[in-house]
Amino acid sequence: MKLAKILIPFGIIVTLSYVPMFFPAEWVDLFVREDRIYESLGALFFLIAALIFGFAFFRVDRRLAYLAFAVVFIIFAGEEISWGQRIFRTGDSELVRNINAQQETNIHNLKFLDANRGTAGLLSAGTLFLIFVLAVWLFIPLIAAAYEPGKQFFASFMPIFSLQLFLLMILNFALFFAVGIFLNSYPALYHHRWMSFDWALTEVLEFDTALILLVITAYHVFALASGDAIPRDDAPADAQ
């Protein structure tokens, strides 16, 4: 499968996902608010990616890294919707209100993490997630592409994802910053009454991040099942 057939349509989808930022307030609400279209789909994308990693572990390659990624993406999905708190009306307790900045049943809004945002934000959930994404989907593939021993080292215990498809993530971040700068210059073009445009933009960014990680995951596992993935050091010679 040529990567252009993936990059072009999903690049268009990522670009169009920022268009609702300029819609009337009720449409911004429909797409961007919690438990609406983007957040619900983001959680679904993470869950599908988890299932794909589970398929990879049980049916294609028994490396524990695939099972670990499945667990991590299940956590991402649960965190995205606060483990169904608002859907199932659960978790509303004094303990949750005391330890969670948004009074929700999740980890990423715990007060000790929320308090570390900004210049000292290495412990914030958003910063840790960004480091994780950059390390696994950008820096390790870069090392693998530039340094053969590094490629063999990482491929021996974990998947090495498509570096080219990370262009979608770069596009996502570029649009996030570009639209933010544009709306900061022309705030009248953003119509929501109480949700700040930087908050709304973050929700769009998270939605696209979930979509892109699903695309990269699906592409990798499809290539793995087809025998086109990067070989492991311990694979039989005829399999390489």
C-alpha positions in Angstrom: 0.0 0.0 0.0 1.5 3.3 -1.0 1.7 5.8 1.9 0.4 8.6 -0.3 -3.0 6.8 -0.3 -3.0 7.2 3.5 -1.3 10.5 3.9 -3.5 12.4 1.5 -7.1 11.5 2.6 -6.2 11.5 6.3 -4.3 14.8 5.9 -7.5 16.2 4.5 -9.5 14.8 7.4 -7.1 16.3 9.9 -7.2 19.7 8.2 -11.0 19.7 8.0 -11.3 18.7 11.7 -10.3 22.3 12.6 -13.0 23.9 10.5 -15.7 23.6 13.2 -13.7 26.1 15.2 -15.2 28.8 12.9 -18.7 27.5 13.1 -21.6 29.0 15.2 -21.4 28.3 18.9 -23.9 25.4 18.8 -21.8 23.6 16.2 -18.6 24.2 18.2 -20.5 22.7 21.1 -21.6 19.7 19.1 -18.1 18.8 17.9 -15.8 20.0 20.7 -17.4 19.9 24.1 -16.8 16.9 26.4 -18.7 13.8 25.5 -19.6 15.2 22.1 -18.4 14.1 18.7 -14.6 14.6 18.9 -14.1 13.3 22.5 -16.3 10.3 21.9 -14.6 9.4 18.6 -11.2 9.9 20.2 -12.0 7.4 22.9 -13.3 5.0 20.2 -10.1 5.4 18.1 -8.0 4.6 21.1 -10.1 1.5 21.9 -9.9 0.2 18.3 -6.1 0.7 18.4 -6.0 -1.3 21.6 -7.9 -4.1 19.9 -5.6 -4.0 16.9 -2.5 -4.3 19.2 -4.3 -7.2 21.0 -4.8 -8.9 17.6 -1.1 -8.3 16.8 -0.1 -10.0 20.0 -2.4 -13.0 19.9 -2.4 -13.7 16.2 0.7 -12.2 14.6 3.6 -11.6 17.0 3.9 -12.6 20.6 6.2 -9.8 21.7 4.9 -8.4 25.0 5.3 -4.9 23.6 2.1 -5.4 21.6 0.2 -6.5 24.7 1.6 -3.5 26.6 0.5 -1.1 23.9 -3.0 -2.7 24.0 -3.2 -2.0 27.7 -1.8 1.5 27.3 -4.4 2.4 24.6 -7.2 1.0 26.7 -6.1 3.4 29.5 -6.0 6.2 26.9 -9.6 5.4 25.9 -10.8 5.2 29.5 -9.1 8.5 30.4 -10.6 10.2 27.4 -14.1 9.7 28.7 -13.2 9.6 32.5 -13.9 5.9 32.5 -17.6 6.6 31.6 -18.3 8.7 34.7 -20.5 11.2 32.9 -22.1 8.5 30.7 -22.9 6.1 33.5 -23.2 8.7 36.3 -20.5 7.1 38.4 -17.5 8.3 40.5 -19.1 11.5 41.8 -17.7 11.3 45.3 -16.0 13.6 47.9 -12.7 11.8 47.3 -12.9 12.4 43.6 -13.7 16.1 44.2 -10.8 16.5 46.6 -8.1 15.0 44.4 -9.2 15.7 40.9 -9.0 19.2 39.4 -12.0 18.6 37.2 -13.8 16.4 39.7 -13.7 13.5 37.4 -12.7 9.9 37.6 -9.4 10.0 35.7 -5.7 10.2 36.3 -4.7 13.0 33.9 -6.7 15.6 35.9 -5.3 14.7 39.3 -4.5 17.9 41.2 -0.8 17.1 41.7 -0.5 16.6 38.0 -2.6 19.6 37.1 -0.6 21.9 39.4 2.6 21.0 37.5 1.5 22.5 34.1 3.4 25.3 32.6 7.1 25.9 32.9 7.5 23.1 35.5 5.2 20.8 33.6 7.3 17.7 33.2 4.9 15.9 35.6 1.7 17.1 33.8 -0.2 14.4 32.1 -0.2 16.3 28.8 3.6 16.7 28.8 4.1 13.0 29.6 1.8 12.0 26.9 3.6 14.3 24.4 7.0 12.8 25.4 5.6 9.3 25.0 4.2 10.1 21.5 7.4 11.8 20.3 9.6 9.0 21.7 7.7 6.0 20.3 6.4 7.5 17.0 9.1 9.9 16.1 12.5 9.6 17.8 12.7 5.8 17.8 11.7 5.5 14.1 14.3 8.3 13.3 17.0 6.4 15.1 16.0 3.2 13.3 16.1 4.9 9.9 19.5 6.5 10.5 21.4 3.9 12.6 21.2 0.2 11.7 22.3 -1.1 15.2 19.7 1.1 16.7 17.1 -0.3 14.4 18.0 -3.9 15.3 18.0 -3.0 19.0 14.5 -1.5 19.1 13.1 -4.0 16.6 14.1 -6.8 18.9 11.5 -6.0 21.6 9.1 -3.4 20.2 7.4 -2.2 17.0 9.0 0.5 14.9 6.3 2.6 13.4 6.1 4.3 10.1 8.1 7.5 10.2 6.4 8.8 7.1 3.0 8.6 8.6 4.2 10.8 11.5 3.8 13.6 8.9 0.1 13.5 9.8 1.1 14.3 13.4 3.3 17.2 12.3 0.4 18.5 10.2 -1.8 18.2 13.3 0.5 20.3 15.5 1.1 22.8 12.7 -2.6 23.4 12.3 -3.1 23.6 16.1 -0.6 26.4 16.4 -1.6 28.1 13.1 -5.3 28.2 14.0 -4.5 29.3 17.5 -2.4 32.3 16.2 -5.1 33.2 13.7 -7.9 33.2 16.3 -5.7 35.1 18.7 -5.4 37.8 16.0 -9.1 37.6 15.0 -11.0 36.5 18.1 -14.4 37.6 16.7 -14.2 34.6 14.3 -14.6 32.2 17.3 -18.2 32.2 18.6 -18.5 30.0 21.6 -19.6 32.0 24.6 -17.7 30.4 27.5 -15.3 27.8 26.1 -12.0 29.5 25.3 -10.6 28.8 21.8 -7.4 27.4 23.2 -9.4 24.8 25.2 -11.5 24.0 22.1 -8.3 23.7 20.0 -6.8 21.3 22.5 -9.8 19.1 22.1 -9.4 19.1 18.4 -5.7 18.3 18.7 -6.5 15.4 21.0 -9.1 14.0 18.6 -6.7 14.1 15.7 -3.9 12.6 17.8 -6.1 9.6 18.6 -7.1 9.3 14.9 -3.5 9.5 13.7 -2.2 6.9 16.2 -5.0 4.6 15.1 -4.0 5.0 11.5 -0.3 4.4 12.2 -1.2 1.3 14.4 -3.4 -0.2 11.7 -0.9 0.4 9.0 1.9 -1.2 11.1 -0.1 -4.3 12.1 -1.3 -4.7 8.5 2.3 -4.6 7.3 3.3 -7.0 10.1 0.6 -9.5 9.1 1.7 -9.2 5.5 5.3 -9.8 6.4 6.5 -6.3 5.5 7.3 -5.0 9.0 10.9 -4.5 10.2 12.3 -8.0 11.1 13.4 -9.0 14.6 16.9 -10.1 15.4 15.7 -13.5 16.5 13.5 -14.1 13.4 14.5 -17.0 11.2 16.8 -16.1 8.3 14.2 -17.1 5.7 11.6 -14.8 7.3 13.9 -11.8 6.9 
